[in-house]
């Protein structure tokens, strides 16, 4: 009786091993097919080139928001200058960083006041 149970257990282990190997092989081939369908990376000749006048530099500019009209009526988003809810701005008269570091006072969330 023990011999029959032992051979059945061996047979089940072999079948389970074959199923695991089959699942792994099918996953491998499925991954290879998916990888073959992906776009290939560009070769060095297709890479973007640096501009002739050198690398692009960061441009810093202090900007101020455009003033909203105070005629007492409610503005809809498409009526805001700049269009469709995008608030426009213009360059600040002073580009001096010291002028823009001044605190406006105010006191809102995170202003450091006592709770």
ZIRA-V502595 format. One record per helix or strand. SS is the DSSP state (2 for helix, 1 for strand). FROM is the first residue (numbers start at 0). TO is the last residue. If there is no record, write none. Layout:
{{SS;FROM;TO} {SS;FROM;TO}}
//
This chain:
{{2;1;36} {2;43;45} {1;62;64} {2;76;78} {1;88;90} {2;96;99}}
//
